[in-house]
Amino acid sequence: MLEEPANSRCTSSGDTFNDWFEVDEDNNGEPNNWNLTPWTLCTIAIDSSDQAHGANSLKFTSGNNGSGIAVSERFDVLKSSKLNVFYTYKSSVVDSLNKIDVKTYDAAGLLVSTLSVLSEGAANPTVYYSTSGQVDIYATA
């Protein structure tokens, strides 16, 4: 799950589907393989005017307290392995809360764990910043 509840932009890369949010086959404003859930008075939109890579980014715009959640479709990973998450993001203010979580599920589709890749609320970059994080995928996932 990619969660950025502030005035932020992010681009994705790696094993998630639809890197850089470039495909929207049904023209519904939501990139293929991603589910966008804006909070009340907030927006999450594909933005082609400001991006670090590719043609697009996602822009999260806050109405009050946060802006919403973007969740990628599930994808398979090996149990008892490490998942590297590479991402690029920026924020309009340094002290907004920006989060990237990886949720793991068992074969029945039940949530096993929520693993934090990014949880920053005090020192966010105001220009695009590329970095990575790593999480351990538990044997029960």
N, C-alpha and C positions, 0 to 999 in steps of 0.2 A: 504494500500500500504506500502510496506517495501522498503525504499530507503536508500542505503548506498553508496554514490558516492566517495569512497576512498578505499585505500588498507585495506579492512576490511573483517571480517567473522561474520556471524550471524547464530544463530539457532532459530527455532521458536517452540512454544509450545502453547497449549491451543486449542481454537476452530477452528483454521485454519486447512485446510486439509493437510495431508502428513507432520505431525510434523517431524522435523529434516531432511526433504528433502531426505528420504530414498527410496521412490518409484519413479522409472522412467520406467514405463511399456513399452514405445515405444523406449527406449534406445536412445533418442535424446539429452541427456546431460542436459535436463531441468526437474526438479522434477515435478511429477504430481501435478496438481492444482496450479501451479505457472507459471507465464510468466516472462521470463528474457529478459531484453532489455539492452545489454551493449552499451555504447557509443563508438564513434570512437576510435580505437586503445586500447580498454579496453576489459576485459573479466569478465564474471560471470560464475563460474563453481561449480559443486558439488565437494566437497573435502572430501575424506574419511581418510585423513592423519592427520587432525587436527580439533577436535570438542570438544565441552563441554558436549554434551549429545547425545545419540543415535549413529548412524553409520556415519552421515555426517554433514557437515556445508555447507554454501554457501560462496565461496571466491570471493570477488570483487577485481579486480586488475586494478589499474589506469594506463592509458597510458599517460595522460597529466593532464587534469583538471576534476577530477571525474572519475567514472567508470560505472555507470548505475543504473538501477532500477529493483527490483524484486517485482512483484505484485501478491498477492494471488487471487484465485477466490473469487467472492463475496459470502458472507454468511449472513444469516438473523440474525438480532438482534431486540430486542424490542424497539419501539419508546419511547422517554422520559425515557431512562434508562442510566446506566453507563456501559461502556465497559472497562473491565480490560485487559490490554495487558502486557503479561509477555514475556520477551526476554532476551537472552544472547548474548553478542557481545564483540568483541575486535577489535583493530585497530593497524596497524603497526606503526602509528605515532599518537601522542596525538592531533595534531592540524588539522586533516582532518575533513571535514564536514560529519557527520553521521546523517541520518534522518529516523524516522519511522512516517508515516502519516496514518491516518485512513480516508478513503473517504466514505461519506454516499451518498446514492442515493434514489430517491423516487421510487414509484411503477412503474413508466414509464421508469426507468433506467436513469433518468437525475441526474447529480451531484447536491447535495444539499450543501455539505460542505467538506472541508479538515481540519481535526483536527490533531494537532501535538502531538505525544507521546514523540518523542525524536528529538531534533535539537541541536546537540553538535558539535562545531568546535574548541574547545580550550582545553578540558580536557578529551579526550577519554582514556579508559583503554587499556593498551597494553597486558594484560592477560584477559582471559575470565571473564566477569562480568555479573552477573544475577541481573536483576532489573525489575521494572514494571512501568506502567503509566496508567492513567485512563482518558477517554474522555466521555463527555456527548453526548448522541445520541439525537438530537433534535426531537421534535414532528413532524416536517415536513418531516423527513427522511422516 
